Amino acid sequence: MNNEQFEVLRTPEGEAALGAAAAVAGGDPLAAAAALRSAGVPAGLAAAALTQAELRRRAVGKFGPDAARMFFTRPGLEQATRAVVADRRARRLRAAGVRTLVDLGCGLGADGLAAARHGIRVYGVEADPLTAAVASANAVALGLADRFTVQHGDALRYDVSGFDAAFCDPARRRSTGGRIFDPDAYSPPWTFVTDLIARIPRTVVKVAPGVDHGLIPTGAEAEWVSVAGDLVEAALWCGPLAEVPRRATLLGKEGPPVIASGIAGVPCYQLTGDGGAEAPVGPVRRFLYDPDGAVLRAHLVAEFAAAVGGNLADPEIAYVYADRAVSTPFARCLEITDTLPFSLKRLRALLRERGIGRVEILKRGSALVPERLRRDLRLAGPAGASLVLTRVAGAPTVLIGQPVNPRP
């Protein structure tokens, strides 16, 4: 989609085409295109409307009911912040006293729209002209144009003086596809981000979950966010916005919180620490906990282990073992029935003896390929089990267990 096609979509004729496309999207694309053309929609407009209808359908998982009124581009939707994450961030900014926010590299506007909904006056800057037009249209579509203004421009040259806070989401993908791993090749580059923090102390930077801890500015809070068990992003809260060194935030999971707050009806659980503690090392015990990705990336395994009275069985492997099952949103829990040195022949015989024909395979610290192992086991039988491929005190080990769901 180019700017001209997008502008046509916003005309009465385009709106009618979008409505017709929504009624036929999700099925055979050729049949849908034929249906629009038979209804008198020009071929080019039909193609643009069907693409937009399909993007709106996919966007529901990130934006909920708002997706039906918004506009998207394929790369913009892929990179956009989930609404539940943006909403929580906006609430935190508002609670910190932020009233004006500059959003540098605002994309389709997910974060700017969320901040505007919470009463923050947002000025978005976007280098791509089509993306800037789409973000501006989204502000209009959601009734937020009076609080979210989007300008097509270069974040590197935008005057950021006078704002209470800044939000920056550097692009980490090439326009031709593929991730960018060199921070100085981001758009804007990391050197600009560090300079921005010096100019506006209250800055939030959205980064990839795999961000190098060495890039975290001194004194900043690094937060990793999971949604329903899926690790989706990390953010750096700088200057006065920093509250703790490291934070793992889980949204949308049930369980008793360490710290909890309801975010738009979504459970929110947080584990915090300095990220430098080491968990004790000991034996394999009755229960194994597999921590959420946010806990792992935040280097808060030691804090989690302390919460459940657990230990590691290998100092390099982040499985936590404990004598009791504790209800927690921060990890899956398995009850371990067998611990044995890895041997394909012995494992195959044991599973066959117990009639286990279905297994989930977890691995950490093992070079084995789960699907190849599954074939080699030649499983048969009505029962199921969980296999954990790992190391214990440096030795390749397989654990057999069953998932448990402890009561609070």
N, C-alpha and C positions, 0 to 999 in steps of 0.2 A: 504494500500500500504506500502511495506517495501522498504528498500534501494535497494535490488537486483531488485525488480520489477521496481523501478524508473529508475535505470541505463539502464534497457532493453528499457524503453520508449525513451531513448535518443539515441539509436542506429538507423541506417537507417531502420531496420525492425520495430522498435518502432514508428518511425516517420510515416512510411507508415500505421501502425495500427491506429495511432492517426488521420490521414487524413481520413481513412475509417470510424472511429468511429464518427468523426464530421459530416459525411454525413448522419448518421442514428440516431444520438442522439436526445433526446427530445420526442421520441415517446414511443412505447411499448418496455420496456427494454429486454424482452425475445425475441421479434422479432429482435431487434438490435443485440443481442448476436448471434442469429442464423445466421443473415446475415454476421457477421464477420467470424464466423466459416466456413460458406459455401464458403467464399472467401479465406480460407486457413490460417486464423489467429489462432494460438494456443489458447486454451481456457483461459489459465492464462493471456496471453497478451491481449486477447480480453476484458476480464473483467477489467484489469487495464486501457486500452485505453478508454473504455466506461465510466468508473468512471471519468477519467481525462476530457473527452469531456463534461460530465455533469457538472463538477465543472467549467470548462471554460465558459459554457453557463450561469451559475449562477453568475460568476464573472464579467460579462459585466456591471452589475449595479454599481460595485465598481471601475472597472478598464477600462471600455470602450473598444475600439478596441484592446488595449494591451492584454486583456484577452485571445485572440485567440493564442498568442505566449507564454504565461506564463504557469507555472506549479503550482499546488495547492494541498494542503491537506485539508480535511474537517474542522478540527479545525483551521488551519491556515487561511483559507478564512473567517471563521466566525469572527476571531479576527483582521483581517487585516484592516488597516486604508484605508478609501476611498481615491481614487487617488486625488480628488479635495481638500480634507483636507490636505493630505500629500504635495501636490503641493504648497498650500498657506503657509504651515509651512516652506517648503524649501526656498521659496522666502523670507520669513521674516528672516530666519537664514542667508541667503546670504547677505541680505541688512544690517545685523548687523555685517558683516565682517567675518563671519565664513568661513574658508577655509578647515579645517579638522574636521571631526566629528566621534566620536565613537558611534555606535548604539548597545546598550547592550540589548540583547533579541530581535534581529532584525526580528524574525518570517520569513514570506515569503519574506520580503524585501521591503514592500510598502513604508515606510518612507525613507529607505536608497536609493532606486531607485530614488525617487523624488529629494532627496538632490543631488545625483550624476548628475541628469539631469540639475541641476542648477550650475554645476561646482564645487561642494564640494567633496573633497576626503573623502570617507566614508569607515570605517572599521566596519563590522558587526560581532557580536558575538552571537552565538545561541547554547543553551545547547542540543537541540534535534538534533541528527545527520541527520535524514531524512529532517527535516525542514531546517537545514543549507545547505544541498545539493540542496534542491529546491530553496532556496534564491540565491545561487550561480548560478544555472542554469537560473534563471530569469534575473540575471545581464547579462549573456551571450546572452540570447534570445533578450534582449532589447538593446544590443550593449553598455552596460555600465560596462563591466567587468574591464575596465582599471581604473574606478573611484569608483567601489564598490566591495570590497573584503570581503568575508564571511569566518569566521573561526568557526569550531565546538569547543566550549569551554565553560567554566564556567565564567559568568560575574563577579562573586564574586572574581575571581582570576586574572582577566585580568588587565594588566598594562595600566591604562588610562592616564598616565603622557604624556604631550606633545601635547595633542589635544586641538584645539580651543574651542570645545564644546562637550557636550554629550547629547544623546537622550536615554531615557530609557522607555520601555513599559512593566512594570511588569505583568507577567501572573496572571490573576485573575479568572481562571477557572481550575478545577481539570482535570487531564488526563482522569478520568472516567466520566466526565461531571459534571455540576453544578458550581455555582459561589462560589468564596471565599470572605468572607466578612471581615475577620480579616487581616488587612494590613501586619501584621508580618508573615502571612502565604502566602503572595504573593511570586512569584518567579521572580526576587530576592525580599527579604523582604524589608519592608519600612525602617528599620534601615539602610540597605545598600543604599537606595535612598537618605536618609538625609545625609549620609556620602559622597556620590558621589557629592552632591551639595556643600559640604564643600571643596572637592578636585578640582572640576571643576565648578566654579561659573556660567559659561554660560551653564546651563543644562536645558533641556526641558523634562518634565515627562508627559507621557500620562496616564490619569487616567479615571476611570468610571465617567459618568455624575453625579452619586449620591455620589461623594466623600464627605466625612465629611469635612466641612470647617475648623474644628479644625486641620486637617492634613496639611493644606496649610502652607508652610514655611513662616516665617516672611520676609516681603519685596518682596515676589514672586507675580507675576501676575497670577491670575487664570482665564482661558478662557474656556467658554462653547461654543460648536459649533453645529449648526443645519444645516442640508442639506435638502433643500426643505421642511422645516417644521418638519423634523425628527431629534430629539436631538441625536447625535451620539457619542460624546465624550467630555471630558474636558482635558485641558493641563495646566501644571504649568510651567511658564516661570520664570526662576530664575536668580538671580544676575543682571548683566548689561542688560539682555534680557527683564527684566520686565519694562513695560512702564506705566501701570496703575494698580490699585489694582484688579479690576474686569472688565471682558469684555464678552459681548455676541456677538458672530459672527454668522451671518446667511448667508449661501451660497445658491445661486440658487433661491432666491425669487425676484420678481419684486416689485418695489416701490421706492420712493425717499429716498436716504440714509441720515443718520446722518453723517456717515463717509463711503465712498465707494471707492472701487478700483476694477477694473476688474481683476479677477484671471482666466487666461486661458479662457477668454470669459464668465466666470460665475460671475454674480453679487455678490458682497460681501458687507454686511451691518453690522455695528458695533455700539454697544451701550456700553458706559463705565461709570464707577463710582467707588465709594469706597465700595459699597455693604452694607453700614450701615445706609443709609437714610431711613426714614419712610414716606410713602405716607399719605396725609391727608385723613381723614374719613368724609364722608358726605352722601348725599342721593343717591338713585338710580336715574340716569338721562336718557336722551333719548337714548344714545348709550352705549353699553357695549363692552369693549375690552377684549379679552382673550389672554394674552401675550404668546409668543412663549416659549417653554420649556427652551431655552438657557437664556432668560431673567429671568425666574423664578429661575432657578438654580443658576444664578449669583447674585441673590438678588438685581436685578436692577429694580424692579417694581416701586419704587418711582421715579427713573429717567425717566422711561417710562411714568408714570402718569403726571409728570411735562411737558413732551414733548407734550402731547395731552390736557393739562389743565384739568386733571381728578382727581378722588378720588376713594377710596375704599368705599364700603358700610358696610364693616365689617373689623376690623383691622387684622383678621386672614385669610381672603379670598382674593386671588390675582386676582379678577376681577376688572377692572378699568372702571369707569363710567364717561361720559363726555357729554357736550351739543352739540358737533359737531362731525361729522365723518371726520377723517383725514386719508389720504392715508398713510399707514405705513407698512413696511415689518415685524414689530416686534409683530404684534398681528392680530387676526381675529376681525372683527367688526360686531356687531349685532345691529339693531334698535329695541328697546324694545317697545312693544305695550301694554303689561299688566304686572303688578306686583301684586301678590296676595299671602297671607299666604298659605302654602301648605295644600291642602285638595284634596284627590283623587276624591271625589264625585263632588266637585265644578269644578275641572280642567277637568274632563271627560265631564261634562255638557257644559262647555265653548267651548271645542274643537269640540264637536258634533254640537253645535249651529253654529259654523263657518265652518263646513264641512271640518275639518282638518283630513286627513287620513294618512298623512306621517309626521313623526317628527324625527329630530335628537335630541339626548338628551345629553347635556353637564352637568357635575356635578363637584362641588368643595365644600367641607364642608357638604356634604349630605351622609347619610348612605344608601340611596335608591339604589336598583339595577336597572339600566336602562332597561334591557330587561324584567325584571319582571314588572316594571311600564308600559312598552309598552303594554304588554299583558293585564294588568289590565285596561288600558285606553279604550280598545275595539274600536280602531280608525276606522272611516269610513268617506269617503268623498274624493273629488278630490284635496283639497288644502294641502299645506305643511307648516311647521313652525319649529322653533327651540325652544326647552324647555331648560331652565337653572335651574338646581336644586342647590340651594345654601343657604346661610344664609345672612340675612340683620339685622344688629344690634343684632346678636345672634339668631334670629328667623328663623326657616325653611321657605324658600320662594321659589316660582317658578316664573320665568320670561318667558314670551312668546315673541318671536321676529322673525325677518327675517334677514338673512345675507345681508350685504351691501358691496359694493365695491367702496369706495369713489374715485373720480377722484383726481389725484395729484394736 
